[in-house]
Amino acid sequence: MSGPQKTTARKHTALPKAQILIEALPWLTRHRGKTVVIKFGGNAMVDEDLKAAFAQDVVFLHHAGLKPVVVHGGGPQISRQLDAAGIVSEFKAGLRVTSPEAMDVVRMVLAGQVQRELVGLLNQHGPLAVGITGEDAHTITATQHFPQIDGVAVDIGRVGEITAIDTGAVEALLADGRIPVVSSIARSQDASEGGRVYNVNADTAAAALAAALDAETLMVLTDVEGLYEDWPHSDDVISRLTATELEKLLPELASGMVPKMQGCLHAVRNGVNTARVIDGRVQHSILLEIFTDEGIGTMVVPDEQLTQGES
C-alpha cells in the first residue's frame, strides 16, 4: 500500500482516537480548574504496571487543567516491614493496632517509602509532585481513636481520629502548579503529648481533605468494581446512589468497604459534588471514570442532586 491509500488507512486508524477525545470534551470543560482528591490504594499500590498507569492518569488530570491531590496509605508495605522488624500485625475493628514501635515503622514506610516512590513516578513526567505528611504545616490533626467493640471502647494505640484539617500547605502547592502527595499520618491535637503522631485511615483522611478543600470530586481506588447491589448473591454494581441511600446500606457492608463508603458519605455531605469508588485493578480507571459517558465504579451524590437533575 502506498500514496493516497496509505494516508487514508492512517486516517481511519486515527479516527477512534479523535472520537474518544471529543467524548471527553464536555467532561474536560466541566472539571477544568476543579480540585480532585484521589485516594491511592489496593492493588494499584503494589502492581508496577498499575502504579505507572496511575501516575500517568494523575499527570493527565493536571495537564488537562484539573487540580489533583493524592492521599495514600500503605497497608501491604507496612505489614511487610513490621514482619521484617519482628512486630506482629494485629487488627481490631478493622484497624491496625499501632504500638509506639509500630508507629515508627508506619511513619517510615508511608513518608520514606510509599510516598517517595509515588512522587518519583509522578515526577518522571516533569517537576510536578511534592510529598507532605499530615504532620506538615498541621495539615491533619487528630486525637486518639477508641473504636467500639461489643459496646466497649478499645485502646488500639496510635490510631488517630481526625479533629481538624488545615489546607494551607496543600492549597499553596496547588496554586504553584504542583501535585500534592499526602501521607495519612496526623499530628496530635494535644500539645502535652510532646509531638505524638497518629496513624490515620487513608480513606478517612482523603474524605476529610476533600471536604476541607471543597473539592469537586473524591475518588477512592479499591480492589473491587464498586459497591455491589446484593453481595455475595450478585455482582451487579450500583452505578449511582444518593447520600441517604448509602447511609441505609452502611450497616450491611463488608468491613473493608465501610471506611471507604463512610468517607464518600462524609465528603458529599460536606460540600464535595461527587464521591466515586472505582476499581484500581483496571489500568487508567481514573480517566475512564472521569472523562467518559459511561464511567465505571459507584458514584455517590448529595441528596439534593435528585431535584437538580444532576447526572
N, C-alpha and C positions, 0 to 999 in steps of 0.2 A: 504494500500500500504506500502511495506517495502523493505529494501535491495536495489538491483540494480534498481528496478523500481522507487523507491522514488528518488534516486540520479539522474536518467535520467530525471525525471519530473522537478527537480530543475534546471538542466542544460538547459532544453528547456525554462523555465521561465526566466532565466538569459540571454539567447541569445539576445533578443531585446536590452538589456542594452549594451551589447558588440557592437552591430551594431551601436547604437547611438554614442558610444564613438569613433568608427572607423570613422564614418561620420564627427565627429568634428575634427579629427586629422589634416587634411590639414589646417583648419582654426586656430587651436591652433598653428601650426607651423608658419603660415603666420603672426599672430598677436603677437607672443611672443616677449616681450621686447618693444612693442609699447605702446604709450600713447593713452588712450581713454577718451575723455571728455563726461560726461553724464549729461544732464540737467534733473533734477528730478522735476516733476510737475504733475498737473492734479489729477485724482482720486487716483493715486499711492501715493499721499501725505496724503490722508485722510482715506483710507481704510486700516484697520490693517493688513489684510492678504496680500494685495498688498505691503504694506511697508516692511513687513517681507521678502517677496519674492524678492523685490528689493535689500534689504541688502544682501541676500544670493547670488544673481547674481553678485553683485559688489565684494563680497569676493571671489567668484569663479573666476572671472576675475583676481583678484590679485594672487590667488594661481596657476592660470594657466600661470603666467608669464607676464601678461599684467600690465599696469600701469594706473589704473582707477583714474580719478579726477571727483568729483561730484560737480556740481553747482546747487544751488536751490534758488527759490523764496519762496513765501508763501502767495499767494493771499487770499485763503479762511480763513486762520488763521488770517491774517491781518484784513480782513473785520470784523471777529467776535470780535477781540479785539478793533477795532475802535468803533463798535457798543456799546460794554461794556463801553467804555470811553465817550460815547455820542458825538463822532465825526462822521459826515456824510461822507460816502464813495461817492466820485464823480469821474467820469471818463470823460476825454476829449481826442479825437483822439485815443481811445483805451488804454489810460494810466491813472493811478490813480493820481488825483490831490493830491499833497502831501504838506500840510502846515507844518510849523516847528513842530506843535503839533503832526500832523500825522506822521512826520518823526521819532519822538521819539518812537512812537508805532511800526512803521515799523522796526526800529533798534532793539528794544527789542524783537519783535516776531521772526525776522529772526535769530539773533545771540543768543538769550536767550531761544528760544522755539523750533523752527523747526530744527535748526542746532543741538541743544543738543540732541533732540530725535533721529535724524538720526545718529549722532555719536554713541549714545548709542546702537542703533540697530546693527550697523556695529561691534562695539566692543564686542558684545556678542560672536563673533567668534574669538576674540583674540585682542591683543593691536595694532590695525591697524589704526583706523581713528583719524584724528586730524582736528578740526574745526578752520577755519580762516574766516575773512570777507575781502571784497575787500579793506577795510581800512588798514589791517595789512600789514606791510612792503611795503606799496604803491602798493599793488597788482593790484588794479583797481583805476585809476584816471579819474575824469570826470569834465565836465563843465555843467552848467545848460542847459537843453534841452528845446527849444521852438518849439513845433510842429506847423505845418501849418494847420489851419482850414479855408477853403474857401479863401486861399491865404493870410491869416493874421497870423502872429506869435502870439501864445497864451502862457501866463505865467501859468504854471501848478505847480509851486512851486518847491520843492526839488526833481525834477526828473532829472537824470543825463544822459548826452551823453558822452560815453567813449572816452577819448582822449589818454590814454596810459595804457599799461599793463606791469607790472614788474613780471616776472615769478620766480624770485629768491627764494621766500619762498616756492612756490609750488614745484619747482624742487628739493629743499633741502629735502622736505618731501618725495618725490618720491625716491630720492637717498637713503633715510634712510629706505625704505621699508614700508612707510606709505600710507594711502589713504587720500588725502586732501579733505575736505568738505568745499566748499566756498560759503558764503552767498553773495547775489548780492547787496552789499552796496559799494559805492565808496567814496573815499576822493576827496575833491575839489582840482583842479589844481592851484587855486588862493590862495596864502598864505594870502592875505589880508582879506579873508573870515573867518579867525580865526577858522580853523578846521571844517568847514561846511562839512556835509556828504550828499550824494545823494542816492536816491532810483533808482536802475538801473534795467531795464527789464532783467530777468534772462536768457531768450533765447539769448538776445544780448550779455550778459556777458559771457555765455558759449561759444558762437561762437568766440568772441574776444579772450578768453583764449585759445581755441583750436588752433586758428591760431598762437597765440604767442608761444605756446608750440610746434608748428609743429607736432600736434597730427596726428595719423593715421586716427582716426575716431571721429566725433561728433555725439552723439546720443541724440535726443530730445524726451522725453516721452510726449505724449499728450493723449487726450481723444477721438481720432478718429483712424481709422485703418491706416491712412496715408493720402496722398494727393489724393483727388478724381478727376477722369478724367473729369467729367461733372456734378458736384454737382450744384443743387439738383436733376437733371434729372437722374443721375446714381450714384450708389455707388461702381462702379468699381475703384479700387485703382491703381494709377500709380506706378509700382514697381521700375522703374528706369528712370531717366531723367538727362540731362546734365545741366550745369550752364546756358547756353544760353536758353535752353528750359524752365527752371524755370523762368528766368528773364522775358520772354514773358508772362508767366502765372500770374505773381505777381499782375498786376492791377485788375485781375478778382477774386482774392481770398477773402474769408470771412475774416473780420478784425482780428479774433482771430488767423488765420493761418499766417497772414502777418509777424509778428516778428519772428516766428519760421522759415519760409521759407527764409526770408531775412537773418537770422542767418546762415542757411545752405548755402545760396549763398555766403555770406561773407567768410565762412570757406573754401569752396572748391576753391574759387578764391584767397585764401591766404595761400595755402600750405597744407591744410588738404586733405587727399586722398579720403575720402567719408564722406558724412553727411547723417544721416538717421533720419526720423521721424517715430516713432513706437508707437503702441497702448499700453499705460501704464495700461490699464484696463485688459490686459492679463497677468496672472502670468508668470514670467520668460521670458517676452518678449525680454529682453536684450540677453539672451542666445539663444533664438530661432532665433534672427536676426543675431547674430554674428558667431554662430557656427553650422548653418545648411545650407544645399544646397539651400533650398527654400527661407529662410528668411521671414520676414514679414515687412509690412510698405513700405515706399518710400525711395529709395536711390538716393541721388544727387551726381553726379561725375563731375570732371573737364571736360571741352570740349575735351582736348587732349586725354582723355582715349578712345575716339571713335577710334582713329587711332592706339592706342596701343593694342586694342582687350581686354581691361580690363573688367572683369565681376564682 
